[in-house]
């Protein structure tokens, strides 16, 4: 009992409050970064973005694109979007209208100039962003002083994705001076933005909540934004607390130090365990089918893993059926594709496990077994550096299981785990890994270019911008991605997507392990809660109520 009390006191002291002062206390296992929507690169930060920031359009829980900050979506049907030809290139011009009442948390209206500001900040080669294509897809953004909320956007092409995956607006009256000062230096804006230097400043946020307190690596506290254009938030204060050790979550729940757990980083084995005992607890476990797969992500620039035969051998060596039985009681599905079961294009593929074939492939690749049962090539031992998120026990245990599977084909592991914020925030994008295990989502009705295009490989020269952290180059895939982005007919896109899936599988661009279900722990008295389609991002917190 003393230990539990100490846990509660320690956590509340870190928040500088009494428990009753904060009705909703959310734990997040993966460490978050600052809440700048332009430079965010962690799922833990993205999960809470809709509390404080709004974008022009968004995908709802089914993946359908709906207006968010905009009054309506421009389309060819409502004549707010038209196709034009400029110097022989087909492009789209669309008119977006920002909601009349939309304002920043200091009362300043949200205008097209703010959207322009977010576009410019992300477009800069010196700003580190996850998806550079989100910014390069726009060629021009115009407005007039007479109609500052009417934004006319000219796109660089006529891709069907023009109404989604767009830059967030950020407050011009705060960020323009900062960006102008630092934009010529690599990643200097990232470090000096108001979201980092003064995260509690009035005017930074246009969502239902604003930041009252922010401590990187520890917590942040949210309070209602009095200038929010939508429904008035009913929860007066929300605390988000980083608890990096997943096994400590239950103790915090039982003491009341927290009363909710974010889906980000919440291990499925713990979620299943909590669900079995939730009848005895003041919480419920919410499960949602997810577009996220857990997989082994491969650095294709690694000397060993650049050989497709080695990649295929590693994939064949893992008994995924046994893995999901052992760790998740067969309640999660083994994965042989990056497409999720929730996708209309998903085809169920049985788990493939073939140790004999894996050994044969390694032999063909020149990795021969010596008299010490170790594979050697050109004097080098076949050892793979393997990273995952430190502190998440189930991932570390699965990692050991996989390494044991690799040992059956004489492949050695060198485990070099890192905290999630470092691994997913820096290491992966910088290419400082050979093999890494983490989750990634494939959402419906989006372009896959940010994930697989050779133009989206993050480099020092582009401030580590781009989502192709696999560093994979495939001329076939690049061509298919272009076709996919141009094709407006959904049935024809499905055919192209099947070809892309085949290319990823045949080249073993990555190794899917299992399809995830996302889970969150919710207080019994919480109502109105919903997720975005990803299953880890909270949606519309202004609709939440505590009975």
N, C-alpha and C positions, 0 to 999 in steps of 0.2 A: 504493500500500500504506500509506503514511504517513497518507493521508486516511482510509482505512478504520480504521486503528488509532486515530486521533484520535476518530472517530465512536464507537467502542466505549468508549474511555476516558471520553469526555465523558458518554455515556449512563449508564455504570455509576457515575461519580462523582455524578451527579444522584440515583442510587438509593442511594448510600452503601454499596455492596456489591461483592463480586467476583461474576463471572458464575456460578461454580459454587455460590455460596450460594443462588441462586434458580433452581431447575430450570425453571420456566416463566415466560417473560418476554413478555407480550402487549402489542402495540402497538394503540392505538386512535387513529384519525385525527381523529375528532370529539372536541373537548374535553368532559370530563365535569364534573358538578357534585357536590355533597356527596350522600352516600348515605342521605338521608332519604326513605323511600318515599312519604311524604305530599306532599312538595313537589317531588319530582323531575319534570322536564319535558323531559329530553333522552333520546334513544334510547341515547346512549353510557352514560348512568348506568343506565338500565333494563336494558341488556345484561348488567350485572354484578350486578343486584340479587339474583338467586337464589343467589349466592355467600354473601351475608351476611344476607338476610332471607327469611322464608317467609310466604306468605299462606294464607288458609283454603282456597281452591281455585284452580286454575290450568288453562290450556289446554295440552294436550300438543302434540307435534309435528304432530298431525293436526287440532288444534283441539278435540278432545274435552275436556270439562271433567272434571277428576279432583281428588280431595282432595289437599291439600298439607299444611298444618298440621292440618287436620281429620282425624278418624278416618274419616269417610265423608261423602258428600254427602247432605243431606236431600232427600227427594223425597216425592211423594204415595204412591208405591208402597211405600216402606219406612216410611210413616206418621210420618216425622220432619218432614214439612211438611203443613200443612193450610190450607185456605182459610177465612177468617172474614169476617164482615160487621160493620163497626164504623161506626155512625151513617150507615148507608146506603152505605158504601164497601166494596167487596170488597178484602180484604188477604190476605197470606200470613203465617202464623206458622211459623217453622222452628226446630228445635233442632240446634245444632252442638256437637260434642264435640271439644275440642282434645286432641291426642295427649298421653298421660299423661306421657311423658318430655320433652316440649318445654320447653326452658329458655333463658333469655338467657345471654349469654357470661360472666356472673358467677355462674351457677348458680341465679338466681332463676327459679322456674317461670313459664312463659307461661300467662296466665289470661285469662278474659273481660274483666277490668278493663283489660288491655293492649289488647284489641280495642276496647273502649269508648274508650280513650285515643286511638287512631288515628282512630276515627270522629269524636270531638269536635274533634280538631285540624283535620281536613279539612273538617268542617261549618262551622267558624267563617268568617264573612264577611271576617275579617281575614287569613286564610291563603290563599296563592296555590296553587291546585291545578289540575291539567290537566282533570280531569273532576269537576265538582261533583256530578253525578248519582250518582256512586259513593257519596256520603255522604247525599244527600237521600233515596235509595231506602230507607234504614233509618229507622224511626220510633221504635223502642225496642229497647234491648239490655239484657237482664236476666240475673242469675245469683244464686246464694246462696253464703254463706260455707262451707256444707257441701259444695257442688259448684262450686268456682270455675272449673272448666274446662268446665262445661256451660252453654252460652250460648243463651238463648232470644231470638230476634230477631223482632220484629214489623216487617213492611215497610209502606211507605206505600201500596202498591197490590198488585195481583195479577199483576204482569208475570212472564213466564216466565223472565226473566233473574235471578231472585232468588238463584240459586246461584253466580253469577259476578260479576266486576267489583266486588269488595268491598274495603273499606278494609283496609290492612295493620294488624296489631297493632304498636304501638310500646311500649317499656318504660315502664309507668306510674310505676315507682319512680324513674325518672330524668326523664322528660319532663313529668310532671304539674306539678311545681313550676315548671318553665320556662314551660310553656304558661299556667299560671295567672297568672304575672307579666306576660307579654307579650301575652296574647290580645286585649286591648282596643285595641291599636295596629296599624295597617295593616302587614302583612308583617313585624311585629317578631318573631313566633315563628319565621318562616322563617329569620331571620338569627341568632337566638340559641339555636336548638335544640342539643341536645348533639351531634347529627350534624355541626354546623358548628363549634361552639366547642371541642368535645373529641372529635373523631371516633375517637380510639383508646381511649376509655374502655371499660373492661370493663362488660358489661351492655347495650350498645346493640344487639347483634346476636343473632339466634336461628338463623342459617343455619349451614352447615358451616364457614364461615370468619369471622374477625373482622379488623378493620383494625389493623395494627401501625404503619403510617406513612401519612400522608396529606398531600399537598402539592397544593393546587388549581392547576391549570394545568400540572402536571408529572407526578405519578405517585401511585399508592397501592400499598401492599404488604399482602398478605393472609396470615394464618397460621391454622391450624386452630382452631376453637372447641372446647375440651375438653368443653363441655357439650352439644354438638349431639346431638339425639335419634336421628339416622339413622346411616348408615354412616360410619365414621371416614374422613376425607379422607386419601388416600395421597400427595398432593403437599404437601410440607412448607412450601413458600413460593411465592407467586405474586406477580409484579409486573405492574402495569398501567401502561403508560407512554404519555402523550399525545405523538404525533408529528404535528404539524399539517400538515406538507408531505408530501403523498402520494408525491411523487417520491423522497423520502428513504427510504421504507420498504425498498426492495430493498437499499440499501447497509447498512442496519441488520441485515437478515436475513443478508446475506453475511458480515458481521463477527461474527455471533453475539450482537450486543447485544440482539436480540430473537429469539425462535424461534417466534412465533405472531402472527397479525394478526387482530383482531376484524373481524367483518363490517360493523360500523357505519361508514359513510362510506368503505368500501373501494371505490374506483372500479371498475366492471365492466371497463373497458378494461385496467386494470392486472391484474385477476384473470385475464382471458383470456390476457394476455401471460405472466404467471407460469405458468399451466397448460401453456402450450406448451413451457416449458423446465424443468418440475418434475423430469423424469427426471435432470437434472444437479444437482439441489439436494437438501439434506437436509430437504425439506418437501414437503407435498402441498397442493393447492388443493381445498377442499371447496366444491361448488356445491349450492345448494338452491333449488327453485322457491319463489317468494316471493309473499306477498299484498301486497307493496309496489309501488306505481306511482310513477314519477317524474313530476311534473306541475308546471304553472304554477298557483299558488294566487293567487286574485284577492281583493283587498280591495273588497268590494261597497259600502263607504262612500266609496270614491274617486269623485270627481265624474265623471271620464271613464269609468271602468269600471263605474259603476252602470247604464250603458246596455247592455242585452243585445245590441244590434246591434254595438257595439264589441267586446264579449267574443267574439261569434261570428266576427267578422272576424279577430281575432287567432288564433283556433283554426284557421280555414280557411287562414290564410296560412302555416302551418307544414307543410312536407313531412316528415311523421314517418317515412315509409318511407325517404326519402333520408337522414334523420338517423340511423336505426338501421343503415343500410348503411354509412354513412361512419364512424361512431364505434364500432360493435360488430360489424362484418362480418355483419350480419343475424342475429346470434345472440341478440339481444333483440327482442321483439315490439313493434311500434308499439301505442299504446293509444288507444282511443276511449271507454273506460269506466273508472270507478274500480274496478269489480269485477275481481278477479284471475283469471287462467286456472285457478288452483287451486280456485276457487269452483264449486260444483255449479250455480249459476245463471248462470255466465259464458256469454255468447254472443259468438262471434268477429265483430268488426266491422272491415271493411277501413278502412285509414287514409283520411281525407277531406282532400283538398287542392284548393282552388278559389280562386285568386287573384282571378279576375274577380268572383266572388260576394262576396269579402271587400271589394273596392273598392266594389262597389255598396252594400253594407251601410253602409260608412262615409259614402258620399255621402248615403244616406237619413238617417243620424244627424246630418247637418248639417256634417260635416267635409269641406270643399271644398278641392281642390288649387289652390294659387295658381300664379302664373307662375314661381315658384322651385321648383316640384314639392314643396311643403310643404303639409300639410293644416292649415287654420285654421278655427276656429269662435269667434265672439264675441271676436275679437282674440287668441285663445290658440292656440299651436302644439300639435299632437297629439304630445306627448312622454310616454312612459311610464317612470316610475321602476321599475327592474328589479333585483332583488337575488337573489343566491345565495350559497353558502358560499365565502368567500375561501380560497384555498390548495388547493382540490380542482380540479386542472387541467382534468380532463375536463368538469366542470360549468361552469367558466368558459369553456371553448372551445365547449361546446354553447350557452351563453348568447350568445356572439358569433354563432354560426350562426343562432340564432333571431332575433336583432336584425337580421341581414342579410335574413332572410325578411320581417320586419316592414317593412324599408325598401322592399320591392317593392310594398307597399300604402301607401307614404308615411307610415309610422308610425316615429317616432324613439324610440330607447332612451336612457335616462340610467342608466348602470350604477353602482350603489352597493353593492358587495358588502361583506359583514361576516364576521368569524370565526363558525363555526357556533354556538358557545356563545352569542354575542350575538344572532345572527339568529334562531335557533330557540328560545333561552331567553327573550328579552325582546322583540325587535322584532316578531315575528309575532303573539304574544299581545297586544301593546300596540296592534296595528293601525298600526304606523309603517312601512307599505309600501304600494305600489300593486300590484305584481306580484312574486312570489317563486317561485323554483324549488327544490323539495326533494322528498323522498320521504315518502309516507304509506302506512299499511297499512290494509286493510279485512279484518279477521279473520272467520272463519266463526262463526256461532252467537253473535253479540253484537248488542247494541243499537247502532244508528247515531245515536241521539239526541245523544250527546256531540259528534259531528262536524258534524251538520247542523241541530240544533234551534235555533230563534231564542232559546230560553231559555239556550243555552250560549255566548252571545257574551261573551268576556272584557271586563270594564270596570274602570276604576279603582275604582269603587264596590264591586265584588265581589272586589277584590284580584287582578284579571286572571285569575280562575278561569273555566274553560270551554274546551271544545275546538273550538268553532266559530270558528276564527281567520279563516275566510272572511268573517265578519260578514254572512252571507247570511240574509235573511228571506224565507221562502216559506210562506204559509198552507197551500198544498197539501202541501208537504213536512212541515210540522208535524203535519198531520192523518194523513198516511201513517205517520209515525214512531210516533204514538200507537197506531195500528192494529197496526203491526208488533210493538210491545212487548207488546201485550195478547194477540196470537194465539199459542196454544200449539201449533197444528197446523202442522208444518213445511212441508207442501205449500201451505197457504194463505199462510204467511209468504213463500214464494217468489214468489207472485203479487203480494203487496204490494211486495216488494223490486224486482220488475221495474218497477212503477209509479214507485218512488222513483228508480230508475236513469233512467227516461225523463224525469222532472222535472229531474234534475241535467243531463242532456244537452241537453234543450230550452232550459233557462235558462242553459246554459254556466256553471254555478256554479263550475266549475274547468276546467282544460284538461289532461287526461292526455296525457303525451308517450310514455312507453314502460313496459312491464311489466318489472320487475326480476327478476333472479336474484341471490340473496345469495351471497356467497363469503367464505370465511375461509381464511387460510393456517395450516396445522397442522403441528406437528413430526411426522416419520415415526413416532416412538416413542409418540405419544399415542394412547390407546385409550379407549373409553367415552364419547366426546364426543357430545352431541346438542344440537340447538337446540329452542327453542320454535317454534310455528307461524309466528311473525313472521319467522323466519329470521335475526334479528340478536341475539336474546337467548339466552345460554347457559343450558342446563338441567342440573340435577343434577351440579354439579362434584365432588361427593363420590364419584361413580362414575368419575371420570377416573383414568387410570393412565399413568405414563411407564415404558416397558419398560426 
